[in-house]
Amino acid sequence: MDRVPGNGPQADSQGAPQAGDFSPDKYGFVGGPQQTSDYVTQDVPPEVLRQREAKWLDMLNHWDKWMSKRHRKVKVRCQKGIPPSLRGRAWLYLSGAKVKREQNSGKFQELDALPGDPVWLDVIERDLHRQFPFHEMFMARGGHGQQDLNRVLKAYTLYRPDEGYCQAQAPVAAVLLMHMPAEDAFWGLVQICEKYLPGYYSAGLEAIQLDGEILFGLLRRLSPVAHRHLKKHKLEPVLYMTEWFMCAFSRTLPWASVLRVWDMFFCEGVKIIFRVALVLLRSMLGTPEKLRACPGQYETMERLRALDLRYMQEAFLVQQVLELPVSERDVEKEHQVQLRRWKETHGELHCRSPPRLHGARAIMAMEPPCQQHLQQLPTIVMGLPQSASMPPAVPEGEGEPRPILRDTGLQGSDLSLSSSEQDTYL
């Protein structure tokens, strides 16, 4: 079974949606494989969501204390799902991007003002329209979403000229832009590339090949049936896991599942990506009965390209990921095994990447923030036109409950917010 098709507009020959009437889902998708059908989503009751928002606001206001003394609780709350209205801000804090931005004040503006390398600019320009073309933010060619995506990717090529641009960075940056302004998305991308997935986007892709072997080694323990089948048909891990890992499943899973995976990924690190991949492989190839449908190499690859929607649904996938016995220690132990084998067969790695940090606590320990860098900016209140008058105050407990915000902060807008305006999402 493939993904549930969206009901939105059809794409033209270049992948962009055709003009016409459309009704976006709660994530901003008007069609395409990411569009969410109401009956497959897990909606949190409004009263529960408001309670979670209050808890997350308290955590963000006392971030260093929560991370140092109650990290386990932070992890549990990430596993339950970050409230949509606070997701972008929470990702910034979890990844260390908030601190990185404060430590490098004005750096993004400096990079943004530079012309950039024409070679990279040309490649980036050709990729812009391919990133979530059915999302409100990116469907307009030359619109604010594509402009900001161009800015973020160009800035990264200037920030890391030795690394340049890799196509898999574009969907990662696009997901970040759905939840935060361009400057914050840039620093979020920096943290993903340098702390969570170091070396993934460097020339030669050695890091992703090595992680493929780590995945295969972990699969041998967790699903011997799937491991034997893939080994028998000589299906190298890079053939099926490259896009999964390099795009952090943003181009693979239903959108509700993508967001839940990213919530856990920013908190716990790359082990979440390994767990998701292992759950999918075990679910698709983990029993002799399932293997009867893919007796050869071609059939197996087709099965992994068309993953069964049942195994990607939010409720099933998150529960399986949480129950899978794969720890940071398991990943690092297998990493040492595969690194030794790599050196025996390929020699030393050419890519000198910094060590991988397993999630928010490791990042915070490596780069302890000062209190000033964790402070939140005051909430921005958008002014009303002069002709408009303020409605009378409604006493607490009366009137309609305040609406729960949609999951994307810039939907339906042609504005590009600066990072000092990030709190307008609340």
C-alpha positions as CSV (number, residue, x, y, z in Angstrom):
1,M,0.0,0.0,0.0
2,D,1.3,3.4,-1.0
3,R,0.7,6.7,0.7
4,V,-2.9,8.1,0.7
5,P,-3.1,10.4,-2.3
6,G,-3.9,14.1,-1.6
7,N,-7.0,15.8,-2.9
8,G,-5.3,18.9,-4.0
9,P,-4.3,20.2,-7.4
10,Q,-2.3,18.2,-9.9
11,A,1.3,19.0,-10.7
12,D,2.5,20.4,-14.0
13,S,5.3,18.8,-16.0
14,Q,7.9,20.6,-13.8
15,G,6.4,19.4,-10.5
16,A,4.7,22.7,-9.5
17,P,1.0,22.7,-8.7
18,Q,-1.4,24.1,-11.2
19,A,-3.3,27.2,-10.3
20,G,-6.9,26.7,-9.1
21,D,-8.9,26.0,-6.0
22,F,-7.2,24.1,-3.3
23,S,-7.7,23.4,0.4
24,P,-4.5,23.0,2.4
25,D,-4.3,20.5,5.2
26,K,-3.3,21.6,8.7
27,Y,0.4,21.4,7.7
28,G,0.0,23.6,4.6
29,F,0.1,21.0,1.9
30,V,-2.5,21.4,-0.9
31,G,-1.8,18.1,-2.6
32,G,1.0,15.6,-3.3
33,P,2.2,12.7,-1.3
34,Q,2.7,14.8,1.9
35,Q,-0.9,16.0,2.1
36,T,-2.6,14.5,5.2
37,S,-6.0,13.0,5.2
38,D,-8.1,13.7,8.3
39,Y,-8.7,10.1,9.1
40,V,-5.1,9.1,9.3
41,T,-3.9,11.9,11.7
42,Q,-3.7,11.7,15.5
43,D,-5.1,15.0,16.7
44,V,-4.3,15.9,20.3
45,P,-7.4,17.2,22.3
46,P,-7.3,21.0,22.6
47,E,-7.2,21.0,26.4
48,V,-4.2,18.5,26.4
49,L,-2.4,20.6,23.7
50,R,-2.8,23.8,25.9
51,Q,-1.4,22.0,28.9
52,R,1.6,20.8,26.8
53,E,2.1,24.4,25.5
54,A,2.2,25.7,29.1
55,K,4.7,23.0,30.1
56,W,6.9,23.7,27.1
57,L,6.8,27.5,27.7
58,D,8.0,26.8,31.3
59,M,10.8,24.6,30.0
60,L,12.0,27.1,27.4
61,N,12.0,29.9,30.0
62,H,14.3,27.7,32.3
63,W,16.0,25.7,29.6
64,D,19.4,25.2,31.3
65,K,17.8,23.9,34.5
66,W,15.6,21.5,32.7
67,M,18.4,20.2,30.5
68,S,20.8,19.7,33.4
69,K,18.4,18.4,36.1
70,R,15.3,17.0,34.3
71,H,16.5,15.9,30.9
72,R,14.6,12.7,31.0
73,K,11.4,14.7,31.3
74,V,12.4,16.8,28.3
75,K,13.0,13.6,26.3
76,V,9.6,12.2,27.3
77,R,7.9,15.4,26.2
78,C,9.7,15.3,22.8
79,Q,8.5,11.7,22.4
80,K,4.9,12.8,23.0
81,G,5.3,15.5,20.3
82,I,6.1,19.1,20.6
83,P,3.1,21.5,20.4
84,P,2.9,22.9,16.9
85,S,2.9,26.5,18.1
86,L,6.2,26.0,19.8
87,R,7.9,23.4,17.6
88,G,10.2,25.8,15.8
89,R,11.4,27.5,19.0
90,A,11.9,24.1,20.7
91,W,13.9,22.8,17.8
92,L,16.2,25.9,18.1
93,Y,16.8,25.2,21.7
94,L,17.2,21.4,21.4
95,S,19.7,21.7,18.6
96,G,21.7,24.5,20.1
97,A,20.9,26.7,17.1
98,K,19.5,29.4,19.4
99,V,22.9,29.7,21.2
100,K,24.8,29.4,18.0
101,R,22.8,32.3,16.5
102,E,23.4,34.5,19.6
103,Q,27.1,33.7,19.6
104,N,27.3,34.7,16.0
105,S,25.1,37.8,16.0
106,G,25.0,39.4,12.5
107,K,26.8,36.5,10.8
108,F,23.8,35.4,8.7
109,Q,23.1,39.0,7.6
110,E,26.8,39.3,6.6
111,L,26.6,36.0,4.6
112,D,23.2,37.0,3.1
113,A,24.7,40.2,1.7
114,L,27.5,38.5,-0.1
115,P,27.0,37.4,-3.8
116,G,27.9,33.8,-3.3
117,D,29.7,31.3,-5.7
118,P,28.0,31.4,-9.1
119,V,28.5,27.6,-9.5
120,W,26.6,26.8,-6.2
121,L,24.0,29.5,-6.9
122,D,23.1,27.9,-10.2
123,V,22.8,24.4,-8.7
124,I,20.7,25.7,-5.8
125,E,18.4,27.7,-8.1
126,R,17.7,24.6,-10.2
127,D,16.7,22.7,-7.0
128,L,14.4,25.3,-5.4
129,H,11.2,24.3,-7.2
130,R,11.7,20.6,-6.3
131,Q,11.3,21.2,-2.5
132,F,7.8,20.4,-1.4
133,P,6.1,22.1,-4.4
134,F,2.7,21.3,-3.0
135,H,3.3,23.2,0.2
136,E,1.8,26.7,0.5
137,M,5.2,28.2,1.4
138,F,7.1,26.8,-1.6
139,M,4.5,26.4,-4.4
140,A,5.0,29.9,-5.9
141,R,8.1,30.1,-8.1
142,G,10.1,33.0,-6.7
143,G,7.8,33.3,-3.7
144,H,9.0,34.1,-0.2
145,G,9.5,30.4,0.6
146,Q,11.8,29.8,-2.3
147,Q,13.6,33.1,-1.7
148,D,14.3,32.2,1.9
149,L,15.4,28.7,0.9
150,N,17.8,30.2,-1.6
151,R,19.2,32.5,1.1
152,V,19.7,29.8,3.6
153,L,21.4,27.4,1.2
154,K,23.6,30.2,-0.3
155,A,24.6,31.3,3.2
156,Y,25.7,27.8,4.1
157,T,28.0,27.5,1.0
158,L,29.7,30.7,2.2
159,Y,29.8,29.5,5.8
160,R,31.3,26.2,4.8
161,P,33.0,26.7,1.4
162,D,34.9,23.5,1.9
163,E,31.6,21.6,1.9
164,G,29.5,23.7,-0.4
165,Y,26.1,22.5,-1.3
166,C,24.5,19.1,-1.4
167,Q,21.0,18.5,-2.8
168,A,19.9,16.6,0.3
169,Q,20.3,19.8,2.3
170,A,17.5,21.5,0.5
171,P,14.6,19.5,1.9
172,V,16.2,19.7,5.4
173,A,16.4,23.4,5.1
174,A,12.8,23.6,3.8
175,V,11.4,21.7,6.7
176,L,13.2,24.2,9.1
177,L,11.8,27.1,7.1
178,M,8.3,25.8,7.6
179,H,8.8,26.4,11.3
180,M,11.1,29.4,11.7
181,P,12.6,32.5,9.9
182,A,15.5,32.2,7.5
183,E,18.2,33.2,10.0
184,D,17.1,30.6,12.5
185,A,16.7,28.0,9.8
186,F,20.3,28.7,8.7
187,W,21.7,28.0,12.2
188,G,19.4,25.0,12.5
189,L,20.9,23.6,9.3
190,V,24.4,24.4,10.6
191,Q,23.7,22.3,13.7
192,I,22.3,19.4,11.8
193,C,25.3,19.4,9.4
194,E,27.9,19.8,12.1
195,K,26.6,18.1,15.2
196,Y,23.8,15.6,14.3
197,L,24.9,14.4,10.8
198,P,28.6,15.5,10.4
199,G,30.1,14.5,7.0
200,Y,26.8,13.6,5.4
201,Y,26.9,16.4,2.9
202,S,30.6,16.3,2.1
203,A,32.0,15.2,-1.2
204,G,32.4,11.4,-1.4
205,L,29.5,10.8,1.0
206,E,31.8,8.6,3.1
207,A,29.9,9.3,6.3
208,I,26.6,8.1,4.9
209,Q,28.2,5.0,3.5
210,L,29.6,4.2,6.9
211,D,26.3,4.8,8.6
212,G,24.8,2.4,6.0
213,E,27.1,-0.3,7.2
214,I,26.3,0.5,10.8
215,L,22.6,0.2,10.0
216,F,23.2,-3.2,8.3
217,G,25.2,-4.3,11.4
218,L,22.4,-3.3,13.7
219,L,19.8,-5.0,11.4
220,R,21.7,-8.3,11.8
221,R,20.9,-8.3,15.5
222,L,17.4,-6.9,15.3
223,S,16.0,-8.7,12.3
224,P,18.1,-11.6,11.1
225,V,15.5,-12.5,8.5
226,A,15.7,-9.1,6.8
227,H,19.5,-9.0,7.1
228,R,19.9,-12.4,5.4
229,H,17.5,-11.5,2.6
230,L,19.3,-8.2,1.8
231,K,22.7,-9.9,2.0
232,K,21.6,-12.8,-0.2
233,H,20.5,-10.4,-2.9
234,K,23.6,-8.1,-2.5
235,L,21.5,-5.0,-1.8
236,E,24.0,-2.5,-0.4
237,P,22.6,-0.2,2.3
238,V,23.3,2.9,0.3
239,L,20.8,1.7,-2.3
240,Y,17.9,2.1,0.0
241,M,18.9,4.2,3.0
242,T,20.7,7.2,1.5
243,E,17.6,9.4,1.1
244,W,16.2,8.3,4.3
245,F,19.2,9.4,6.3
246,M,20.4,12.4,4.4
247,C,16.9,14.0,4.3
248,A,16.0,12.7,7.8
249,F,13.0,11.0,6.4
250,S,11.4,14.3,5.3
251,R,10.8,12.9,1.8
252,T,9.7,9.5,2.9
253,L,7.2,9.5,5.7
254,P,3.7,11.1,6.1
255,W,4.0,14.6,7.4
256,A,2.7,13.9,10.9
257,S,5.3,11.1,11.2
258,V,8.0,13.4,9.9
259,L,7.4,16.0,12.6
260,R,7.3,13.4,15.4
261,V,10.5,11.9,14.2
262,W,12.2,15.3,14.0
263,D,11.0,16.1,17.5
264,M,12.8,13.0,18.8
265,F,15.7,13.4,16.5
266,F,16.6,16.9,17.8
267,C,16.4,15.7,21.4
268,E,18.0,12.3,21.1
269,G,20.2,12.5,18.0
270,V,20.9,10.1,15.1
271,K,19.9,7.0,16.9
272,I,16.3,8.0,16.1
273,I,17.1,7.9,12.4
274,F,18.6,4.5,12.8
275,R,15.6,3.3,14.8
276,V,13.1,4.5,12.1
277,A,15.1,2.8,9.4
278,L,15.3,-0.5,11.4
279,V,11.5,-0.4,12.1
280,L,10.8,0.1,8.4
281,L,13.2,-2.7,7.3
282,R,11.9,-5.1,9.9
283,S,8.3,-4.3,9.1
284,M,8.7,-4.7,5.3
285,L,11.1,-7.7,5.3
286,G,11.1,-9.2,8.7
287,T,9.2,-12.4,8.2
288,P,9.4,-15.3,5.6
289,E,5.8,-14.5,4.7
290,K,6.6,-11.0,3.7
291,L,9.7,-12.1,1.7
292,R,7.5,-14.2,-0.6
293,A,6.4,-11.0,-2.3
294,C,10.0,-10.0,-3.1
295,P,11.9,-13.1,-4.1
296,G,14.6,-11.2,-6.0
297,Q,16.7,-8.0,-5.9
298,Y,14.4,-6.0,-8.1
299,E,11.2,-6.9,-6.2
300,T,13.0,-6.1,-2.9
301,M,14.1,-2.7,-4.0
302,E,10.6,-1.9,-5.3
303,R,9.2,-3.0,-1.9
304,L,11.5,-0.6,-0.1
305,R,10.7,2.2,-2.5
306,A,6.9,1.8,-2.0
307,L,6.8,1.4,1.8
308,D,3.5,0.2,3.3
309,L,1.6,3.2,4.7
310,R,0.6,1.1,7.8
311,Y,4.2,1.0,8.9
312,M,4.7,4.7,8.4
313,Q,1.7,6.0,10.3
314,E,2.4,8.2,13.3
315,A,0.9,6.0,16.0
316,F,2.5,2.7,14.8
317,L,5.9,4.2,13.8
318,V,6.5,6.2,17.0
319,Q,5.5,3.4,19.3
320,Q,7.8,1.0,17.4
321,V,10.7,3.5,17.5
322,L,10.3,4.0,21.2
323,E,10.3,0.2,21.9
324,L,13.2,-0.7,19.7
325,P,16.3,-1.6,21.8
326,V,18.9,0.6,20.1
327,S,20.9,3.0,22.3
328,E,23.6,5.6,21.6
329,R,26.1,3.0,23.0
330,D,24.9,0.4,20.4
331,V,25.3,2.9,17.6
332,E,28.8,3.9,18.7
333,K,29.8,0.3,19.3
334,E,28.8,-0.7,15.8
335,H,30.4,2.5,14.5
336,Q,33.8,1.4,15.8
337,V,33.3,-2.1,14.3
338,Q,32.4,-0.7,10.9
339,L,35.1,2.0,11.0
340,R,37.8,-0.6,11.6
341,R,36.4,-2.6,8.6
342,W,36.3,0.5,6.5
343,K,40.0,1.2,7.2
344,E,40.9,-2.4,6.3
345,T,39.1,-2.2,3.0
346,H,39.2,1.5,2.0
347,G,42.0,3.0,4.1
348,E,41.5,6.2,6.1
349,L,38.5,8.4,5.7
350,H,39.1,11.4,3.5
351,C,36.4,13.4,5.2
352,R,37.6,14.8,8.5
353,S,34.3,15.5,10.2
354,P,33.8,16.6,13.8
355,P,32.6,13.9,16.2
356,R,28.9,13.2,16.1
357,L,26.9,14.4,19.1
358,H,23.9,12.4,20.2
359,G,21.3,14.9,20.8
360,A,20.5,18.0,22.8
361,R,22.2,17.1,26.0
362,A,25.5,16.2,24.3
363,I,25.4,19.4,22.3
364,M,24.8,21.5,25.5
365,A,27.6,19.7,27.3
366,M,30.0,20.3,24.5
367,E,29.1,24.0,24.2
368,P,27.7,25.2,27.5
369,P,25.6,28.3,26.9
370,C,25.5,31.4,29.0
371,Q,22.2,32.5,30.4
372,Q,22.1,35.5,28.1
373,H,22.1,33.4,25.0
374,L,19.1,31.4,26.3
375,Q,16.9,34.3,26.9
376,Q,13.8,34.6,24.8
377,L,12.8,37.7,23.0
378,P,9.6,39.5,24.0
379,T,6.5,38.3,22.2
380,I,5.8,40.6,19.2
381,V,2.2,41.9,19.1
382,M,1.1,42.8,15.6
383,G,-0.5,46.2,15.5
384,L,-4.0,46.7,14.2
385,P,-4.8,49.2,11.4
386,Q,-5.9,52.6,12.7
387,S,-9.4,52.0,11.5
388,A,-9.7,48.9,13.5
389,S,-10.7,48.9,17.1
390,M,-9.8,46.5,19.8
391,P,-12.6,44.1,20.8
392,P,-13.8,44.3,24.3
393,A,-11.9,42.1,26.8
394,V,-13.4,38.7,27.5
395,P,-13.2,37.6,31.1
396,E,-11.2,34.5,31.7
397,G,-13.3,31.4,31.3
398,E,-15.9,33.1,29.0
399,G,-16.3,33.2,25.3
400,E,-14.8,31.0,22.7
401,P,-11.6,29.1,23.5
402,R,-8.5,30.5,21.8
403,P,-7.8,28.6,18.5
404,I,-4.9,26.2,18.3
405,L,-2.5,27.5,15.7
406,R,-1.8,25.7,12.5
407,D,1.6,23.9,12.3
408,T,3.3,26.3,9.9
409,G,4.0,29.8,10.9
410,L,4.1,31.5,7.5
411,Q,1.2,29.8,5.7
412,G,-0.7,32.0,3.3
413,S,1.8,34.9,3.8
414,D,4.0,36.7,1.4
415,L,6.2,38.0,4.2
416,S,9.6,36.9,5.2
417,L,10.0,37.3,8.9
418,S,13.3,38.2,10.5
419,S,14.5,36.2,13.5
420,S,13.6,39.0,15.9
421,E,10.0,38.3,15.0
422,Q,9.9,34.6,15.7
423,D,7.4,34.9,18.5
424,T,4.7,36.0,16.2
425,Y,4.1,32.3,15.6
426,L,2.5,31.9,19.1
